[in-house]
Amino acid sequence: MTLVVSCITPSHVVLVSDRRLTWLAGPDTGQVADDDRNKALVICNRLVMAYTGLAQITGSKTDEWLLDVVSKVIPYNPQRVCETVAERAAEEFRRVRLPSSKKRHAFLVSGWAKFNSQNAPLTPFVSAIANALDDQWHWVSEANDLFQVRTISLADRPFLLAAVGQPIDSDALKRLRRQVRNYTSRERGPEAYIQMLATAIRDTATSNRLVGRNLMAVSLPRTALGQDSGLSIPLAVPFQNRKALALYLPESGEETIRYAPNYTCEGMSYNQVFIRIGP
């Protein structure tokens, strides 16, 4: 299980996820299986999804399964995306031969959508699509047969933080809330939000070995809505903060590969790409 954290404000949607997988069973139970597995998917530069739970669904990597399911939702619609993922996940998890305590799974969705009317403005929101969360988004001990969609829009809040997966360290969560609250009144772009969310995840990783320190960050600013320039993949900060972007944040600054999340829009899709730096 991993940790996925999102922050939404009137002008930004930011999501950061770690990339660690651990063994659920066998002699290596609890040990790291992979520390750089993609868990994120960007949809039409309006939604970003990441998962915590099982790394494979019906023999496919979970991120690839998610890409396949979402890419078939045409035309793009946030509600249909969430409902389709919930329905298909419930179908597939019925075939998973694991105890229900080991089948707990959640997708965190952050993005922009219109609520109540097609003429309504695009509003930031977060959704949890999960088989083992209560109404407060806390894990329950056993997975259910159904995946439920729980959605919260930003409404008149200055910001909203949401997370699924491993619990954020309590001190890190207090710092994160304080920092975000202070920054929203003078924000100058998503870079600080990315840094704050990344720090909270890495602080949690210090005491929780199920959380990794290699991270993927996605920013979907309001200024990028309607742009056709695609998803920007900067190699480092600072970056153009008016574009939708994905930023790979490895624990070591000496990594020679930079990754990007999966991407889909209106039937077009591609698996995560990577860029090799240097020889």
C-alpha positions in Angstrom: 0.0 0.0 0.0 1.2 3.5 -0.8 0.3 7.1 0.0 -1.5 9.5 -2.4 -2.1 13.1 -1.4 -3.9 15.9 -3.2 -4.4 19.6 -2.7 -7.0 21.5 -4.5 -7.6 25.3 -4.5 -9.6 27.7 -6.7 -6.7 27.9 -9.1 -4.8 24.6 -8.8 -5.2 20.8 -8.6 -2.1 19.0 -7.4 -1.6 15.3 -6.7 1.6 13.6 -5.5 1.9 9.8 -5.1 4.8 7.6 -4.0 5.9 4.7 -6.3 6.6 1.9 -3.8 5.2 -1.6 -4.0 5.6 -4.2 -1.2 4.9 -7.9 -1.2 1.5 -8.9 0.2 2.3 -12.6 0.7 5.1 -15.2 0.6 8.5 -15.2 2.2 9.1 -11.6 1.3 5.9 -10.2 2.8 6.3 -6.6 3.8 9.5 -6.2 1.8 9.9 -3.8 -1.1 9.0 -5.3 -4.5 9.6 -2.2 -6.6 10.4 1.4 -5.7 9.6 3.0 -9.0 6.2 1.7 -10.2 3.9 4.2 -11.9 0.6 4.7 -10.1 -0.7 7.8 -11.8 -2.9 8.5 -14.8 -3.7 12.0 -16.3 -7.0 12.3 -18.3 -7.4 15.1 -20.8 -5.4 17.4 -18.5 -8.5 17.8 -16.3 -8.3 14.8 -14.1 -5.4 12.9 -12.4 -5.9 9.5 -10.7 -3.5 7.4 -8.6 -4.1 4.2 -6.7 -3.2 2.5 -3.4 -3.7 -1.2 -2.9 -3.1 -4.1 -5.3 -0.4 -3.6 -7.9 -2.1 -6.1 -10.3 -5.7 -6.5 -11.5 -6.5 -9.6 -13.5 -2.9 -10.2 -14.5 -2.2 -6.6 -15.6 -0.3 -3.9 -13.8 -2.9 -1.7 -12.1 -1.9 1.5 -13.8 -2.2 -0.2 -17.2 -5.5 -1.7 -16.3 -6.7 1.7 -15.2 -5.5 3.3 -18.5 -7.3 0.6 -20.5 -10.6 1.2 -18.6 -10.5 5.0 -18.7 -9.4 5.3 -22.3 -12.7 3.6 -23.4 -14.8 6.3 -21.7 -15.7 8.4 -24.8 -16.6 11.2 -24.8 -14.7 12.2 -21.8 -16.8 12.9 -18.7 -15.6 13.0 -15.1 -18.6 11.3 -13.6 -18.6 8.5 -16.2 -14.9 8.0 -15.6 -15.4 7.5 -11.8 -18.5 5.3 -12.2 -16.9 3.1 -14.9 -13.7 2.6 -12.8 -15.9 1.7 -9.8 -18.0 -0.8 -11.8 -15.1 -2.5 -13.5 -13.0 -2.7 -10.4 -15.8 -4.4 -8.5 -16.2 -6.9 -11.3 -12.4 -7.7 -11.3 -11.9 -7.8 -7.6 -14.5 -10.6 -7.3 -12.0 -12.8 -9.1 -9.1 -11.9 -6.8 -8.2 -14.9 -4.6 -7.0 -13.1 -1.5 -8.5 -12.6 2.0 -10.7 -9.5 2.1 -8.3 -7.9 4.5 -5.7 -7.9 1.7 -8.0 -6.7 -1.1 -8.5 -3.2 0.2 -8.0 -0.8 -2.6 -8.6 2.9 -3.5 -8.2 5.3 -6.3 -7.8 9.0 -5.6 -9.2 11.3 -8.3 -8.5 15.1 -8.4 -9.5 17.4 -11.1 -12.0 19.8 -12.6 -15.7 19.2 -13.3 -19.0 21.0 -13.7 -21.6 20.3 -10.9 -25.3 20.6 -11.2 -25.4 22.0 -14.7 -23.5 21.9 -18.0 -23.4 25.7 -17.8 -21.8 25.7 -14.4 -18.1 26.7 -14.1 -15.4 24.1 -13.8 -14.8 23.5 -10.1 -12.0 21.6 -8.4 -13.0 18.3 -6.7 -11.6 15.2 -5.2 -13.1 11.7 -5.3 -12.2 8.4 -3.6 -13.2 5.2 -5.5 -12.7 2.5 -2.9 -13.9 -0.8 -1.6 -12.7 -0.3 2.0 -13.2 3.3 3.1 -15.8 4.7 5.4 -17.6 8.1 4.9 -14.7 9.9 6.5 -12.2 8.2 4.1 -10.7 6.0 6.8 -9.8 2.4 6.1 -12.1 -0.3 7.3 -10.6 -3.7 8.2 -12.2 -5.7 5.4 -12.8 -5.0 1.7 -16.4 -4.8 0.5 -17.7 -6.3 -2.8 -18.5 -2.9 -4.2 -16.4 0.1 -5.0 -18.1 3.3 -3.8 -17.4 6.8 -5.3 -17.2 9.6 -2.7 -16.8 13.1 -4.1 -16.1 16.4 -2.4 -16.0 19.7 -4.4 -14.0 22.6 -3.2 -17.1 24.8 -2.9 -16.2 28.0 -1.0 -13.1 26.6 0.8 -9.7 28.2 0.2 -8.2 24.8 -0.1 -8.9 21.1 0.5 -6.4 18.3 1.3 -7.3 14.7 0.6 -5.3 11.4 1.0 -5.7 7.7 0.6 -3.4 4.9 1.5 -1.0 4.9 4.5 -1.8 7.5 7.1 0.2 10.7 6.9 2.5 11.2 9.9 0.5 13.4 12.4 3.2 16.0 12.8 3.7 16.1 9.0 0.0 16.6 8.5 -0.2 19.5 10.9 2.7 21.2 9.1 1.2 20.5 5.8 -2.2 22.1 6.7 -0.4 25.1 8.2 1.8 25.6 5.2 -0.9 25.3 2.7 -3.2 27.6 4.6 -0.4 30.3 4.7 0.4 29.8 1.0 -3.1 30.0 -0.5 -3.4 33.7 0.4 -0.3 34.6 -1.7 0.2 31.6 -4.0 2.4 32.1 -7.1 2.1 28.7 -8.7 2.0 25.0 -8.0 5.7 24.5 -7.2 5.2 25.2 -3.5 2.2 22.9 -3.3 4.2 20.1 -4.9 7.1 20.6 -2.5 4.8 20.6 0.5 2.9 17.5 -0.5 6.2 15.7 -1.3 7.7 16.7 2.0 4.7 15.3 3.9 5.0 11.9 2.0 8.7 11.7 2.6 8.4 12.6 6.3 5.9 9.8 6.6 8.3 7.4 4.8 10.8 8.0 7.5 8.8 6.0 10.0 6.6 3.9 7.6 8.5 1.5 5.4 5.4 0.9 3.2 5.7 4.5 1.9 8.4 5.2 -0.7 10.5 8.3 -1.4 10.5 8.3 -5.2 7.4 10.4 -6.1 5.3 11.5 -9.1 3.7 14.9 -9.0 0.9 16.2 -11.3 -0.3 19.8 -11.5 -3.5 20.8 -13.4 -3.9 24.6 -13.0 -7.0 26.4 -14.0 -4.9 28.4 -16.5 -4.3 25.2 -18.5 -7.9 24.3 -19.0 -8.8 24.4 -22.7 -5.2 24.4 -23.8 -4.1 21.9 -26.5 -0.4 22.0 -25.7 -0.5 18.6 -24.0 1.1 17.5 -20.7 4.4 19.3 -19.9 7.2 17.1 -18.5 9.8 19.4 -17.0 13.1 17.9 -16.0 13.6 20.2 -13.0 12.2 23.2 -11.2 11.5 26.1 -11.7 9.0 25.4 -14.5 6.2 27.0 -16.5 3.4 27.0 -13.9 0.6 27.9 -16.2 0.7 24.5 -18.0 -0.5 21.0 -17.0 2.6 19.1 -16.0 4.0 16.0 -14.5 7.2 16.1 -12.4 9.2 13.0 -11.4 10.8 13.5 -8.0 13.4 10.8 -7.3 14.9 10.4 -3.9 18.3 10.7 -5.4 19.1 13.8 -7.5 21.5 11.7 -9.5 18.9 9.6 -11.3 19.4 9.4 -15.1 15.8 8.6 -16.0 12.8 10.9 -15.6 9.4 9.3 -15.7 5.9 10.5 -16.6 2.4 9.2 -15.7 0.1 7.4 -18.1 -2.1 9.6 -20.2 -5.4 9.3 -22.1 -7.9 11.7 -23.7 -10.8 10.9 -26.1 -9.6 7.5 -27.1 -5.9 8.4 -27.4 -3.6 7.0 -24.8 0.0 6.1 -23.9 1.8 4.3 -21.1 4.2 6.2 -18.9 7.1 7.6 -20.8 10.6 8.1 -19.6 13.4 10.4 -20.6 17.0 9.3 -20.2 19.4 12.0 -19.1 23.0 12.0 -20.2 24.9 9.2 -22.0 
